[in-house]
Amino acid sequence: MQDWLRQQLAERRAADLYRQRRTLRGAQQPEVDVEGRQLLAFCSNDYLGLANHPDVKSAFVRAADTYGVGSGASHLVCGHSHEHHALEDELAAFTGRDRALLFSTGYMANTGVINALVGKGDAVFEDKLNHASLLDGGLSSGAKFQRFLHSDVAQLARKLDATAAAKKLVVVDGVFSMDGDLAPLDVIAPECANKRAWLMVDDAHGLGVLGKTGAGCAEHFALDQQQLPVLMGTFGKAFGTFGAFVAGSDDLIETLIQLTRTYIYTTALPPAVAAATRASLKLIQTETWRREALHARIAQFRSGARQLGLQLMDSDTAIQPILLGDAGRALAWSEKLAELGLWVGAIRPPTVPAGSARLRVTLSAAHTEIQVRQLLDGLASVERELGS
Ligand SMILES: *Cc1c(COP(=O)(O)O)cnc(C)c1O
């Protein structure tokens, strides 16, 4: 075992795939203190700048005063508090669904829900670029697991036609996390309805960002509970907190409460996290200027990066990758940027397909126009030094 561990590490180092953590000494915000050094970060998923918002923090502190820290048990035993319940009601109203159900993490929501809905004799269809948690859920479910090429609805339709499975579940990211593009839900949803398949969408990166009120891809494409029956979202991104939920019909939520192992066999989120998330939800709905600021920064970045001749992807969201190809190259760019005080993550295989390593720039409403300018100046200087 010891030899195997060393060999694993050596192989990853040699392939430029070794991953390391940097330690923050302060809140998640554009200017972060990383091991005593100030860096300007373009890599968090705090798209609306809510992770360190005073209202969100004070809701958290007040609820900790009332409820303590730990929830003490799973939801079904005795850990389901008023804060959890109120958040579920508010999320249902926000997403236009009958009900919502909280989960401890998005990873658990995805694996648990897919496993609850399909099993042996069923079929699950997933986009190749789906988040790892969706792929893991599909693979572990016992249902026939079929991947289709990224956003290739014609191929999905052929696979749906060819199956004799009892139940069919189509699963996609609403916004793909490493590319930033949207799933073509306006085409996928009717296709699913035609073929009597259920559609599940993971909207981790769309919630708070897309749609007039920030209700995400369902709002963006105007898909109701019938057209998009299983809507999943997370709180770790635009909400700036922690946790996840699934929203849908009353029957769906009641069934998930009975069957979902990652819901039943785990401790409920701390009630204070639910209270903080309620405060975030209020800000998402009322402070529309945050979405407007984010979209202004996105437009500024894209136009500046295009002028530099950088290879952007087809994304209008906060996720703005710069394609570099080779893992070593992505790492070199990221390291040069860090020398300039800019923190942009290098995303390498297996997170993305081999040969498509990239810098993953993420933007936030909390970034100023000047900070985005600083990033563009940094990229220009790295480009001069390393070539594109
Ligand atoms: C972050 C993310 C998840 C996981 O959510 P956590 O709450 O962090 O576990 C799931 N799906 C997508 C698309 C994500 O980006």
The ligand as a MOL file (V3000), in Angstrom:
LIG
                    3D

  0  0  0     0  0            999 V3000
M  V30 BEGIN CTAB
M  V30 COUNTS 15 15 0 0 0
M  V30 BEGIN ATOM
M  V30 1 C -20.9280 22.3020 -6.8610 0
M  V30 2 C -21.7680 21.3990 -7.6730 0
M  V30 3 C -22.3930 20.2770 -7.1010 0
M  V30 4 C -22.1170 19.8510 -5.7010 0
M  V30 5 O -22.7310 20.6620 -4.7750 0
M  V30 6 P -22.1440 20.6930 -3.2940 0
M  V30 7 O -23.2240 21.2910 -2.4970 0
M  V30 8 O -20.8990 21.5120 -3.3450 0
M  V30 9 O -21.8670 19.2630 -2.9240 0
M  V30 10 C -23.2460 19.5530 -7.8800 0
M  V30 11 N -23.4510 19.8650 -9.1760 0
M  V30 12 C -22.8420 20.8950 -9.7770 0
M  V30 13 C -23.1050 21.1910 -11.2080 0
M  V30 14 C -21.9680 21.6870 -9.0420 0
M  V30 15 O -21.3340 22.6880 -9.6280 0
M  V30 END ATOM
M  V30 BEGIN BOND
M  V30 1 1 1 2
M  V30 2 1 2 3
M  V30 3 2 2 14
M  V30 4 1 3 4
M  V30 5 2 3 10
M  V30 6 1 4 5
M  V30 7 1 5 6
M  V30 8 2 6 7
M  V30 9 1 6 8
M  V30 10 1 6 9
M  V30 11 1 10 11
M  V30 12 2 11 12
M  V30 13 1 12 13
M  V30 14 1 12 14
M  V30 15 1 14 15
M  V30 END BOND
M  V30 END CTAB
M  END
